[in-house]
């Protein structure tokens, strides 16, 4: 996520393009721009309750979420916490 934070939407799109071979580069750039503007990608990998609520807000606004799930029932942070130890 630190790489994403320091690179442009165009650079991000170029790096993910091989994973989306049927997608137009312009669309990938727009998606990267949207994610950056929504503050979707965080340098800290641990999903906080505020972060989950932010994501659910976006999903609700898009009409893709009918019911919110409780943070403590769907999130475990132990894997992200372990990963963060290796990159600090």
One Martini backbone bead per residue (centre of mass of N, CA, C, O) as a GRO file, in nm:
protein
   88
    1UNK     BB    1   0.052   0.065  -0.015
    2UNK     BB    2   0.294   0.255  -0.033
    3UNK     BB    3   0.316   0.249  -0.337
    4UNK     BB    4   0.039   0.368  -0.403
    5UNK     BB    5   0.082   0.639  -0.252
    6UNK     BB    6   0.350   0.711  -0.459
    7UNK     BB    7   0.148   0.675  -0.708
    8UNK     BB    8  -0.009   0.692  -0.990
    9UNK     BB    9  -0.283   0.592  -1.157
   10UNK     BB   10  -0.120   0.510  -1.409
   11UNK     BB   11   0.084   0.326  -1.263
   12UNK     BB   12  -0.121   0.138  -1.138
   13UNK     BB   13  -0.255   0.044  -1.397
   14UNK     BB   14   0.000  -0.080  -1.523
   15UNK     BB   15   0.047  -0.292  -1.287
   16UNK     BB   16  -0.259  -0.431  -1.318
   17UNK     BB   17  -0.321  -0.506  -1.617
   18UNK     BB   18  -0.246  -0.819  -1.626
   19UNK     BB   19  -0.509  -0.888  -1.441
   20UNK     BB   20  -0.680  -0.711  -1.687
   21UNK     BB   21  -0.689  -0.790  -2.012
   22UNK     BB   22  -1.004  -0.680  -2.077
   23UNK     BB   23  -0.913  -0.395  -1.991
   24UNK     BB   24  -0.914  -0.070  -2.009
   25UNK     BB   25  -0.691   0.168  -1.923
   26UNK     BB   26  -0.891   0.397  -1.858
   27UNK     BB   27  -1.045   0.238  -1.643
   28UNK     BB   28  -0.809   0.177  -1.452
   29UNK     BB   29  -0.749   0.471  -1.391
   30UNK     BB   30  -1.027   0.547  -1.274
   31UNK     BB   31  -1.018   0.347  -1.043
   32UNK     BB   32  -0.762   0.455  -0.909
   33UNK     BB   33  -0.870   0.738  -0.864
   34UNK     BB   34  -1.110   0.659  -0.687
   35UNK     BB   35  -0.957   0.512  -0.463
   36UNK     BB   36  -0.785   0.755  -0.383
   37UNK     BB   37  -1.025   0.958  -0.325
   38UNK     BB   38  -1.152   0.747  -0.103
   39UNK     BB   39  -0.926   0.617   0.068
   40UNK     BB   40  -0.886   0.297   0.030
   41UNK     BB   41  -0.577   0.310   0.047
   42UNK     BB   42  -0.368   0.199   0.301
   43UNK     BB   43  -0.067   0.173   0.470
   44UNK     BB   44  -0.240   0.022   0.667
   45UNK     BB   45  -0.360  -0.314   0.681
   46UNK     BB   46  -0.553  -0.251   0.906
   47UNK     BB   47  -0.887  -0.302   0.971
   48UNK     BB   48  -1.098  -0.083   1.077
   49UNK     BB   49  -1.397   0.021   1.176
   50UNK     BB   50  -1.391   0.281   1.010
   51UNK     BB   51  -1.306   0.145   0.745
   52UNK     BB   52  -1.553  -0.036   0.718
   53UNK     BB   53  -1.764   0.189   0.721
   54UNK     BB   54  -1.660   0.330   0.470
   55UNK     BB   55  -1.705   0.092   0.278
   56UNK     BB   56  -2.012   0.062   0.336
   57UNK     BB   57  -2.091   0.341   0.238
   58UNK     BB   58  -2.008   0.296  -0.055
   59UNK     BB   59  -2.190   0.047  -0.104
   60UNK     BB   60  -2.456   0.190  -0.044
   61UNK     BB   61  -2.433   0.417  -0.260
   62UNK     BB   62  -2.421   0.179  -0.490
   63UNK     BB   63  -2.640  -0.050  -0.406
   64UNK     BB   64  -2.461  -0.317  -0.259
   65UNK     BB   65  -2.600  -0.277   0.039
   66UNK     BB   66  -2.838  -0.402   0.275
   67UNK     BB   67  -2.634  -0.504   0.515
   68UNK     BB   68  -2.470  -0.475   0.803
   69UNK     BB   69  -2.173  -0.578   0.953
   70UNK     BB   70  -2.009  -0.672   1.219
   71UNK     BB   71  -1.689  -0.630   1.285
   72UNK     BB   72  -1.640  -0.869   1.506
   73UNK     BB   73  -1.760  -1.092   1.282
   74UNK     BB   74  -1.558  -1.019   1.003
   75UNK     BB   75  -1.288  -0.935   1.158
   76UNK     BB   76  -0.935  -0.990   1.118
   77UNK     BB   77  -0.597  -0.870   1.219
   78UNK     BB   78  -0.358  -1.077   1.244
   79UNK     BB   79  -0.240  -1.083   0.953
   80UNK     BB   80  -0.179  -0.780   0.921
   81UNK     BB   81  -0.001  -0.753   1.171
   82UNK     BB   82   0.216  -0.951   1.072
   83UNK     BB   83   0.285  -0.806   0.807
   84UNK     BB   84   0.375  -0.535   0.937
   85UNK     BB   85   0.629  -0.651   1.080
   86UNK     BB   86   0.789  -0.709   0.800
   87UNK     BB   87   0.780  -0.380   0.694
   88UNK     BB   88   0.922  -0.210   0.945
   0.00000   0.00000   0.00000
